[in-house]
Amino acid sequence: MRLSELSGKEIVDVNRAERLGILGQTDLEIDETGQITTLIIPSVKWFGLLRNGSEIRVPWEHIKKIGTDMVIIDFQEGLSHENGEHMDG
């Protein structure tokens, strides 16, 4: 799958049934071989404003399914925000 095919897909956490963001509005960590290792999703609250500049880091292995409109992830409790906070359980 090409990166352009991922762009615009909604990221949904299967455990929380919660929308986390849209690919294209996220950053990717890519290793030296060109493989995506982590999705970096800005934590956004109402009206698209960033909350304290924090972000959620989702390792690629937590992606369970990539569909035509969305990416389903299994976001485990304890995966941290960039600023050191943890998701509530």
C-alpha positions as CSV (number, residue, x, y, z in Angstrom):
1,M,0.0,0.0,0.0
2,R,1.3,3.5,-0.9
3,L,1.3,6.4,1.6
4,S,-1.0,8.3,-0.7
5,E,-3.6,5.6,-0.3
6,L,-3.5,6.0,3.5
7,S,-4.0,9.8,3.4
8,G,-7.5,11.0,4.4
9,K,-8.4,7.8,6.3
10,E,-9.9,8.2,9.7
11,I,-8.1,6.6,12.6
12,V,-10.4,4.8,15.0
13,D,-9.5,3.1,18.3
14,V,-11.4,-0.2,18.5
15,N,-11.3,-0.4,22.3
16,R,-12.7,3.1,23.0
17,A,-14.8,3.3,19.8
18,E,-13.2,6.8,19.5
19,R,-12.0,8.8,16.5
20,L,-8.3,9.8,17.1
21,G,-7.6,11.8,13.9
22,I,-7.2,11.6,10.1
23,L,-4.1,10.4,8.3
24,G,-2.7,13.3,6.6
25,Q,-3.1,15.4,9.7
26,T,-0.7,13.0,11.5
27,D,3.0,12.5,11.4
28,L,4.7,9.3,10.7
29,E,8.0,7.9,12.1
30,I,9.8,6.0,9.4
31,D,12.9,3.8,10.0
32,E,16.0,3.7,7.8
33,T,14.5,1.0,5.6
34,G,11.4,3.2,4.7
35,Q,9.0,1.2,6.9
36,I,6.4,3.2,9.0
37,T,7.1,2.5,12.7
38,T,4.8,4.9,14.5
39,L,1.7,7.1,13.8
40,I,2.0,10.4,15.7
41,I,-1.5,11.9,16.2
42,P,-2.0,15.4,17.6
43,S,-4.4,15.5,20.6
44,V,-7.1,17.8,19.4
45,K,-10.1,19.1,21.3
46,W,-13.0,21.2,20.1
47,F,-12.7,23.5,17.1
48,G,-9.4,21.8,16.1
49,L,-7.3,23.5,18.8
50,L,-4.4,21.6,20.1
51,R,-4.4,20.7,23.8
52,N,-1.1,21.6,25.3
53,G,0.8,20.4,22.2
54,S,0.5,16.8,23.2
55,E,0.3,13.9,20.8
56,I,-0.5,10.2,20.9
57,R,2.1,7.8,19.6
58,V,0.7,4.6,18.1
59,P,3.2,1.8,17.1
60,W,2.5,0.4,13.7
61,E,1.9,-3.1,15.1
62,H,-1.2,-1.8,16.9
63,I,-2.9,-1.2,13.6
64,K,-5.4,-4.0,13.2
65,K,-7.2,-3.2,9.9
66,I,-6.9,-0.7,7.1
67,G,-10.2,-0.3,5.3
68,T,-11.4,2.0,2.5
69,D,-12.4,4.8,4.8
70,M,-10.6,4.2,8.1
71,V,-7.7,2.7,10.0
72,I,-8.7,0.5,13.0
73,I,-6.2,0.5,15.8
74,D,-6.0,-1.5,19.0
75,F,-4.8,1.4,21.3
76,Q,-3.6,-0.2,24.5
77,E,-3.8,1.6,27.8
78,G,-0.5,3.0,28.8
79,L,0.7,4.1,25.3
80,S,1.9,7.6,26.2
81,H,1.4,11.0,24.9
82,E,4.5,12.8,23.8
83,N,4.4,15.1,26.9
84,G,4.5,12.1,29.2
85,E,0.8,11.8,30.0
86,H,-1.0,8.5,29.7
87,M,-4.4,7.7,28.3
88,D,-7.0,7.0,31.0
89,G,-8.4,3.5,31.1
